[in-house]
Amino acid sequence: MKSLIAMAALVISATTFAAPKANLRLTSYNAGLAHTFVMYAEERIPHVIEGLKRQDSDVICLQEVWTKKDKKEIIKKLEKAYPHNFSMKIKQTRSERRPTCKVKDLFGEGKFVQCMKDKCGGKEGDEFTQCIINDCGTALENLKNSNRECAQGLMAQVGRSTIASLWSVLNPFVPAGQYAYKGSTGLLILSKKPLKNTKVIDFSEISFLNRRAALVADVEYEGKDHKVVCTHLTANLDGTAPYAGRFDSWSQENIAQVEKLIKETESEKPTYLMGDFNCGFKDEANGLEDEFEESCQKFLTAGYSDPVSSMSPECSYCNSNNLVNEGNDPKEYDNLLIDHIFVKNAQATSTSVVLKEKVQVKVGRDEYVTSHISDHFGVSATVE
């Protein structure tokens, strides 16, 4: 009898006091720090930092931290919680020719700058952009076919004045940069755990407008290396910017990046692909529209699961977000789930869409506006 009681006590003790199984928490967040392109970029940085502190994740993949200044501030303010980080050095690729464009490339009957002047002169903001797309797309396509570096260099001047943009591509001394934001990828990994075997997968040869890449690192979890990948793939800019890259469309460029990413991250290790993939599945029941759906399907075909889409099917890029609709009718914008954590050789036990709250953003000495923290919401997953 005593032996039975002792055995029962041991069973109870083992059940009650066994150490809980550890979990690995991952978060992907497009911070939307695209100065001159997404509103209140400078003013939102403190709120981005505070939001990330509250996540208490093991590994965070950030996108759209475009400038060196913003990256340094985020790393410094979060170094106590996330002492390990990895990013790609900002490096611009410049055109081979100097000047990048010749005057005859841009000016003259049917040429791009002449079209801007004749068709879009006097227009500003969204009206100007829409005019360029509707009325000068053919001129840009012709420029791409005759001098692709000129077309790419011109488009890379996003956020700059017309005069500064033209000088950049016509400068006889310095070739124009081929990517916006000085060639930054905008990517940053923050981690509580040491990052090992770090490397960069460079998509420069298959990127137009923005330099695309993927950051790769191993983190040790329960005595085993897990591969984490942080990326931001080409967006669907149809209706926003004409495509003048190596492919026929924004979607084909995105697919090419997906295929290279899958090939170069193949591993037997548990693998997590995190980021803004700019692709998403249509889900009528949850009000989600599709976006480059063929690209997302390639991850599933390659053996990855998409736990955020299956377990937390709600938009991460939402028409209700004030940084998306910018005061316009939200119905003009789609609800999309384009931020993902694709998982292979592991199991996600829970997911969530995070960082959805609004904050008071200081935009002047005594002026505040109510705004979301970014034009994207974040996504998190816990794997076991």
WOQUI-V189540 format. One record per pair of residues at least 24 apart in sequence whose C-alpha atoms are under 10 Angstrom apart, sorted by the first residue. I is the first residue (numbers start at 1). J is the second residue. D is the distance in whole Angstrom. If there is no record, write none. Layout:
# WOQUI-V189540
i: <I	I>
j: <J	J>
d: <D	D>
This chain:
# WOQUI-V189540
i: <21	21	22	22	22	22	23	23	23	23	23	23	23	23	24	24	24	24	24	24	24	24	24	24	24	25	25	25	25	25	25	25	25	25	25	25	25	25	25	26	26	26	26	26	26	26	26	26	26	26	26	26	26	26	26	26	26	27	27	27	27	27	27	27	27	27	27	27	27	27	27	27	27	27	27	27	27	27	27	27	28	28	28	28	28	28	28	28	28	28	28	28	28	28	28	28	28	28	28	28	28	28	28	29	29	29	29	29	29	29	29	29	29	29	29	29	29	29	29	29	29	29	29	30	30	30	30	30	30	30	30	30	30	30	30	30	30	30	30	30	30	30	31	31	31	31	31	31	31	31	31	31	31	31	32	32	32	32	32	32	32	32	32	32	32	32	33	33	33	33	33	33	33	33	33	33	34	34	34	34	34	34	34	34	35	35	35	35	35	35	36	36	36	37	37	38	38	38	38	38	39	39	39	39	39	39	39	40	40	40	40	40	40	40	40	40	41	41	41	41	42	42	42	42	43	43	43	43	43	43	44	44	44	44	44	44	44	44	44	45	45	45	45	45	45	46	46	46	46	46	47	47	47	47	47	47	47	48	48	48	48	48	49	49	49	49	49	49	50	50	50	50	51	51	51	51	51	52	52	52	52	52	52	53	53	53	53	53	54	55	55	55	55	56	56	56	57	57	57	57	57	57	57	57	58	58	58	58	58	58	58	59	59	59	59	59	59	59	59	59	59	59	60	60	60	60	60	60	60	60	60	60	60	61	61	61	61	61	61	61	61	61	61	61	61	61	61	61	61	61	61	61	62	62	62	62	62	62	62	62	62	62	62	62	62	63	63	63	63	63	63	63	63	63	63	63	63	64	64	64	64	64	64	64	65	65	65	65	65	66	66	66	66	66	66	66	66	66	66	67	67	67	67	67	67	68	68	68	70	71	71	71	74	74	75	75	75	78	78	79	79	79	80	81	81	81	82	82	82	82	82	82	83	83	83	83	83	84	84	84	84	84	84	84	85	85	85	85	85	85	85	85	86	86	86	86	86	86	86	86	86	86	86	86	86	87	87	87	87	87	87	87	87	87	87	87	87	87	88	88	88	88	88	88	88	88	88	88	88	88	88	89	89	89	89	89	90	90	90	90	90	90	90	91	91	91	91	91	91	91	91	92	92	92	92	92	92	92	92	92	92	93	93	93	93	93	93	93	93	93	93	94	94	94	94	94	94	94	94	94	94	95	95	95	95	95	95	95	95	95	95	95	96	96	96	96	97	97	97	97	97	97	98	98	98	98	98	98	98	98	99	99	99	99	99	99	99	99	99	99	99	100	100	100	100	100	100	100	100	100	100	100	100	100	100	100	100	100	100	100	101	101	101	101	101	101	101	101	101	101	101	101	101	101	101	101	101	102	102	102	102	102	102	103	103	103	105	105	105	105	105	105	105	106	106	106	106	106	106	106	106	106	109	110	110	110	110	110	111	111	111	111	111	111	112	112	112	112	112	112	112	112	112	113	113	113	113	114	115	115	126	129	129	129	129	130	130	130	132	132	132	132	133	133	133	133	133	133	134	134	136	137	137	137	137	138	140	140	140	141	141	141	141	142	143	144	144	144	144	145	145	145	148	148	148	149	149	149	149	149	149	150	150	150	150	150	151	151	151	151	151	151	152	152	152	152	152	152	152	152	152	152	152	152	153	153	153	153	153	153	154	154	154	154	155	155	155	155	155	155	155	155	155	156	156	156	156	156	156	156	157	157	157	158	178	178	178	178	178	178	179	179	179	179	179	179	179	180	180	180	180	181	181	181	182	182	183	183	183	183	184	184	184	184	185	185	185	185	185	185	185	185	185	186	186	186	186	186	186	187	187	187	187	187	187	187	187	188	188	188	188	189	189	189	189	189	189	189	191	192	193	193	193	193	194	194	194	195	195	195	195	196	196	196	196	197	198	198	198	199	200	200	201	201	201	201	201	201	202	202	202	203	203	203	203	203	204	205	205	205	206	206	206	206	206	206	206	206	206	206	207	207	207	207	207	207	207	207	207	207	208	208	208	208	208	208	208	208	209	209	209	209	209	210	210	212	212	213	213	214	214	214	214	214	214	215	215	216	216	216	216	218	218	218	221	222	224	224	225	225	225	226	226	226	226	226	226	226	226	227	227	227	227	227	227	227	227	227	227	228	228	228	228	228	228	228	228	228	229	229	229	229	229	229	229	229	229	230	230	230	230	230	230	231	231	231	231	231	231	232	232	232	232	232	232	232	233	233	233	233	233	233	233	233	234	234	234	234	234	235	235	235	235	235	235	235	236	236	236	236	250	251	251	251	251	251	251	251	252	252	252	254	254	254	254	254	255	255	255	255	255	255	255	256	257	258	258	258	258	259	259	259	259	261	262	262	262	262	263	266	266	267	267	268	268	269	269	269	270	270	270	270	270	270	271	271	271	271	271	271	271	272	272	272	272	272	272	272	272	272	272	272	273	273	273	273	273	273	273	273	274	274	274	274	274	274	274	275	275	275	275	275	275	275	276	276	276	276	276	276	276	276	276	276	277	277	277	277	277	278	278	278	278	278	278	279	279	279	279	279	280	280	280	280	280	280	280	281	281	281	281	281	282	282	282	283	283	283	283	283	285	286	286	286	286	286	287	287	287	287	287	287	288	288	288	288	288	288	288	288	288	288	288	289	289	289	289	289	289	290	290	290	290	290	291	291	291	291	291	292	293	296	296	296	299	299	299	300	300	300	302	303	303	303	303	304	304	304	304	304	304	305	305	305	305	305	305	305	305	306	306	306	306	306	306	307	307	307	307	307	307	307	307	307	307	307	307	307	308	308	308	308	308	308	308	308	308	308	308	308	308	308	309	309	309	309	309	309	309	309	310	311	311	311	311	311	311	312	312	312	312	312	312	312	312	313	313	313	313	314	314	315	315	315	315	315	315	316	316	316	316	316	316	316	316	316	316	317	317	317	317	317	318	318	318	319	320	320	321	321	321	321	321	321	321	321	321	321	322	322	322	322	322	322	322	323	323	323	323	323	323	324	324	324	324	325	326	336	337	337	337	338	338	339	339	339	339	339	340	340	340	340	341	341	341	342	343	343	346	346	347	347	347	347	348	348	348	348	349	349	349	349	350	350	350	350	350	351	351	351	351	351	352	352	352	352	352	353	353	353	353	353	354	354	354	355	355>
j: <222	384	221	222	383	384	58	221	222	348	349	382	383	384	57	58	59	221	222	226	348	381	382	383	384	55	56	57	58	59	60	348	350	351	380	381	382	383	384	55	56	57	58	59	60	61	191	228	272	274	341	351	379	380	381	382	383	52	55	56	57	58	59	60	61	62	190	274	275	340	341	351	352	353	354	378	379	380	381	382	57	59	60	61	62	63	189	230	231	273	274	275	276	339	340	341	353	354	377	378	379	380	381	60	61	62	63	64	274	275	276	316	339	340	353	354	355	374	376	377	378	379	380	61	62	63	64	65	186	187	232	275	276	316	317	339	374	375	376	377	378	379	62	63	64	65	66	186	373	374	375	376	377	378	62	63	64	65	66	186	323	373	374	375	376	377	63	64	65	66	67	70	186	373	374	375	64	65	66	67	159	181	186	374	64	65	66	67	159	181	158	159	160	158	159	323	324	326	374	375	322	323	324	326	371	374	375	323	361	362	363	369	371	372	373	374	65	70	373	374	70	361	362	363	360	361	362	363	364	373	359	360	361	362	363	371	372	373	374	70	73	74	361	373	374	73	74	77	361	373	358	359	360	361	372	373	374	74	355	372	373	374	73	74	75	77	78	373	74	77	78	373	354	355	356	357	373	78	81	190	354	355	378	77	78	80	81	82	355	354	355	378	380	81	82	192	81	82	190	191	192	380	381	382	82	190	191	192	193	219	382	84	85	189	190	191	192	193	195	219	228	380	85	188	189	190	191	192	228	230	274	275	380	85	86	187	188	189	190	191	215	228	229	230	231	232	273	274	275	276	341	378	87	186	187	188	189	190	230	231	232	274	275	276	378	185	186	187	188	189	230	231	232	233	274	275	276	184	185	186	187	188	232	276	184	185	186	187	188	90	180	181	182	183	184	185	186	187	188	181	182	183	184	185	186	181	184	186	186	186	187	188	188	190	188	189	190	190	191	190	191	192	192	190	191	192	189	190	191	192	193	194	190	191	192	193	194	189	190	191	192	193	194	195	188	189	190	191	192	193	194	195	187	188	189	190	191	195	198	199	200	215	216	217	230	185	186	187	188	189	190	198	199	200	214	215	216	230	184	185	186	187	188	189	199	200	201	202	213	214	215	183	184	185	186	187	181	182	183	184	185	186	211	177	179	181	182	183	184	185	211	176	177	178	179	180	181	182	183	184	211	153	175	176	177	178	179	182	183	204	211	149	153	174	175	176	177	178	179	182	183	148	149	150	152	153	169	174	175	176	177	178	149	175	176	177	149	150	172	174	175	176	169	170	171	172	173	174	175	176	150	167	168	169	170	171	172	173	174	175	176	147	148	149	150	151	152	153	154	168	169	170	171	172	173	174	175	176	177	178	143	147	148	149	150	151	153	154	166	167	168	169	170	171	172	175	176	147	150	169	170	171	172	166	169	170	142	143	144	146	147	150	151	139	140	143	150	151	154	166	169	170	139	136	138	139	140	142	136	138	139	140	142	143	136	137	138	139	140	141	142	143	151	139	140	162	166	139	139	140	240	239	240	241	242	239	240	241	239	240	241	242	238	239	240	241	242	243	239	242	242	241	242	243	244	242	242	243	244	242	243	244	245	244	244	243	244	245	246	244	245	246	244	245	246	175	176	177	178	244	245	175	176	177	178	244	178	208	209	243	244	245	176	177	178	179	180	208	209	210	243	244	245	246	177	178	179	180	208	209	178	179	180	209	179	180	208	209	210	241	242	243	244	180	181	182	183	208	209	210	181	182	209	209	204	207	208	209	210	211	204	207	208	209	210	211	212	208	209	210	211	209	210	211	210	211	209	210	211	212	210	211	212	213	210	211	212	213	214	215	231	232	233	210	211	212	213	231	232	212	213	214	215	230	231	232	275	214	215	230	231	215	216	217	228	229	230	231	219	219	218	219	220	221	218	219	220	219	220	227	228	220	225	226	227	227	227	228	229	229	229	230	229	231	260	261	264	265	257	260	261	233	256	257	260	261	257	245	246	257	234	245	246	247	252	253	254	256	257	260	233	234	245	246	247	250	253	254	256	257	234	243	244	245	246	247	250	253	234	241	243	244	245	234	235	254	257	257	261	257	261	265	273	274	275	273	274	264	265	272	273	269	270	271	384	384	269	270	269	270	271	267	268	269	270	271	272	345	346	265	266	267	268	269	270	271	272	273	344	265	269	270	271	272	273	274	341	343	261	265	271	272	273	274	275	341	342	272	273	274	275	276	341	261	273	274	275	276	277	257	274	275	276	277	278	339	257	258	261	275	276	277	278	279	258	276	277	278	279	276	277	278	279	291	292	338	278	279	291	292	292	278	279	291	292	293	294	295	292	294	295	278	279	292	294	295	279	292	293	294	295	296	298	295	295	295	296	298	299	295	298	299	302	299	298	299	302	304	302	302	344	344	345	344	345	344	345	346	343	344	345	346	347	383	304	341	342	343	344	345	346	304	305	340	341	342	343	344	345	346	381	383	299	304	306	340	341	342	343	344	339	340	341	342	343	379	380	338	339	340	341	342	378	379	316	317	337	338	339	340	341	376	378	379	337	338	339	340	341	317	336	337	338	339	340	336	337	338	339	340	309	315	336	337	338	339	340	309	313	336	337	338	335	336	337	309	313	314	336	337	313	312	313	314	315	335	313	314	315	334	335	336	313	314	315	316	317	318	334	335	336	337	338	315	334	335	336	337	338	334	335	336	337	338	334	335	336	337	338	338	338	338	340	342	342	343	344	342	343	344	344	342	343	344	345	341	342	343	344	345	346	341	342	343	344	345	346	347	348	340	341	342	343	344	348	340	341	342	343	347	348	349	350	351	352	380	381	382	337	339	340	341	342	343	348	350	351	352	353	379	380	381	337	338	339	340	341	342	351	352	351	348	349	350	351	352	381	337	350	351	352	353	379	380	381	337	351	352	353	352	353	339	353	376	377	378	379	340	353	354	355	356	375	376	377	378	379	374	375	376	377	378	375	376	377	375	372	375	356	357	358	371	372	373	374	375	376	377	358	370	371	372	373	374	375	371	372	373	374	375	376	372	374	375	376	375	375	376	376	377	379	376	379	376	377	378	379	380	378	379	380	381	379	380	381	381	381	383	383	384	381	382	383	384	381	382	383	384	381	382	383	384	380	381	382	383	384	379	380	381	382	383	378	379	380	381	382	377	378	379	380	381	378	379	380	379	380>
d: <9	8	9	8	9	7	9	9	9	10	9	6	6	5	8	6	8	7	10	10	9	8	6	5	7	9	8	5	5	7	9	10	9	9	7	6	4	7	9	9	9	6	6	5	6	8	10	9	9	8	8	9	8	5	5	6	8	9	8	9	6	8	6	5	6	8	10	8	9	9	8	10	9	9	9	7	6	4	7	9	10	9	6	5	6	8	9	8	9	10	6	5	8	7	7	7	10	9	9	6	5	6	9	8	6	5	6	9	9	7	8	10	8	9	10	9	9	9	7	7	4	7	9	8	6	4	6	8	9	9	9	7	7	10	10	8	7	8	6	7	7	9	7	6	6	7	10	10	8	5	8	7	8	8	10	8	5	7	9	10	9	8	5	6	7	10	9	6	6	7	8	8	9	10	8	9	6	7	7	9	9	9	9	10	10	10	8	9	8	9	9	6	9	8	7	7	8	9	8	7	9	6	9	8	9	9	9	9	8	9	7	10	9	10	9	9	10	10	9	8	9	10	10	9	10	6	6	6	9	10	9	9	6	8	9	9	9	6	8	8	9	8	10	8	9	9	9	9	9	9	10	8	9	8	9	6	9	9	9	10	6	8	9	6	9	7	7	10	10	9	9	10	9	7	10	9	8	8	10	10	10	8	10	9	7	10	7	9	9	8	8	10	9	8	9	9	9	9	9	8	8	8	9	9	8	8	6	5	7	10	10	9	9	7	6	4	7	8	10	9	8	10	9	8	6	5	6	9	10	9	9	10	9	10	10	7	6	5	7	9	9	9	8	5	8	10	10	6	7	10	10	10	10	8	6	5	6	8	7	8	9	9	7	9	9	8	5	5	7	9	8	7	6	10	10	7	7	9	8	4	6	9	8	10	9	8	4	6	7	9	9	6	9	9	6	7	4	8	10	7	8	10	7	9	7	10	9	9	10	9	9	8	10	10	9	10	8	9	10	9	9	9	9	9	8	7	10	6	5	5	8	10	8	7	6	8	8	8	6	5	6	7	6	7	7	5	5	6	9	9	8	7	9	6	5	7	9	8	8	9	10	8	9	8	10	9	9	6	5	6	9	9	9	9	9	7	10	10	8	7	9	7	8	10	9	7	10	10	9	9	8	9	8	9	10	10	9	7	6	5	7	9	10	10	10	10	7	5	7	9	9	9	6	7	7	9	9	5	4	7	9	10	9	9	6	6	7	8	7	9	9	9	8	9	6	6	4	5	8	10	9	10	6	8	9	8	9	9	5	6	6	6	8	7	9	10	8	9	9	9	6	9	9	8	7	5	7	6	5	8	9	10	9	6	5	5	4	7	7	6	8	9	10	7	5	9	10	7	9	8	5	6	7	8	10	8	6	6	9	10	10	8	10	8	5	8	8	9	9	10	9	5	5	8	9	9	9	9	8	8	6	9	9	10	10	7	9	7	10	8	8	8	9	9	9	8	9	9	10	9	10	10	10	9	9	6	10	9	9	9	6	8	8	8	7	8	8	5	6	9	9	7	9	9	9	10	9	9	7	10	9	9	7	8	10	7	7	9	10	9	8	8	9	7	7	6	6	10	9	9	9	9	6	9	9	9	7	9	7	8	8	6	10	9	8	9	6	8	9	9	10	10	7	7	8	10	9	9	7	9	9	10	8	10	9	10	9	10	10	10	6	8	9	9	6	8	10	7	7	10	9	7	7	10	6	5	7	9	10	8	8	9	10	9	8	8	9	6	10	8	9	9	8	4	8	9	9	8	5	7	8	9	9	9	10	10	8	7	8	9	9	9	7	5	5	6	10	9	6	5	8	9	8	9	9	9	9	7	6	9	8	6	8	10	7	5	6	6	9	10	9	8	10	9	9	9	9	9	8	9	8	8	7	7	7	7	9	10	8	8	9	8	9	9	9	9	7	10	9	9	10	6	7	9	8	6	8	5	8	10	9	8	9	10	9	9	10	10	10	10	9	10	10	9	9	8	8	9	10	10	10	9	9	7	8	9	10	10	9	10	10	8	7	8	10	6	9	7	7	10	9	7	7	8	9	9	7	9	9	8	8	8	7	5	8	9	9	8	9	10	9	9	8	8	10	10	8	9	9	10	8	10	9	9	9	10	10	10	8	10	9	9	10	9	10	10	8	9	7	8	9	10	10	6	5	6	8	10	9	8	10	8	9	6	6	5	6	8	10	9	10	9	6	5	6	7	10	10	9	8	8	6	5	6	8	9	10	9	6	5	6	9	9	9	8	6	5	7	7	10	9	6	5	6	8	9	7	8	10	8	7	5	6	9	10	9	7	7	9	9	8	5	8	9	9	10	7	9	8	8	9	10	9	9	6	10	9	8	9	10	9	8	9	8	10	7	10	8	10	8	5	9	9	9	9	7	8	8	8	8	8	9	10	10	9	7	7	10	9	9	10	9	9	9	7	8	7	9	8	6	5	5	9	10	9	10	8	6	5	6	7	9	10	10	6	6	5	7	9	9	10	10	10	9	10	8	5	5	7	9	8	6	4	6	9	9	9	9	6	6	7	9	9	9	10	10	9	6	4	7	9	9	9	10	10	6	6	7	10	10	9	8	5	7	9	8	8	5	8	9	8	10	7	5	5	8	9	8	10	8	7	8	10	8	9	9	8	9	9	9	9	10	7	6	9	9	9	8	8	9	7	9	8	7	7	10	10	9	7	5	5	7	10	9	6	6	6	8	10	9	9	7	8	9	10	10	7	8	7	9	10	9	9	10	8	9	10	9	10	10	9	10	9	7	9	10	6	5	5	8	9	9	6	5	6	9	9	9	9	7	7	5	7	9	9	8	7	7	8	9	7	9	8	7	10	10	8	10	9	9	6	7	8	10	9	8	6	7	8	7	8	7	7	9	9	8	9	10	9	10	9	10	9	7	6	8	10	10	9	6	6	7	9	10	10	8	10	9	9	9	7	9	8	9	8	10	10	9	7	9	10	9	9	6	5	7	8	10	7	5	6	9	8	7	8	10	10	10	9	10	9	8	7	9	8	6	8	9	9	9	6	7	10	9	8	7	7	9	7	5	9	10	9	6	8	9	10	10	10	9	10	9	10	8	8	7	7	10	9	7	9	9	8	8	7	10	10	9	7	7	10	9	6	6	6	6	4	6	8	6	6	6	8	6	5	7	9	7	5	4	6	9	8	6	5	7	9	7	6	4	6	9	5	6	7	8	10>
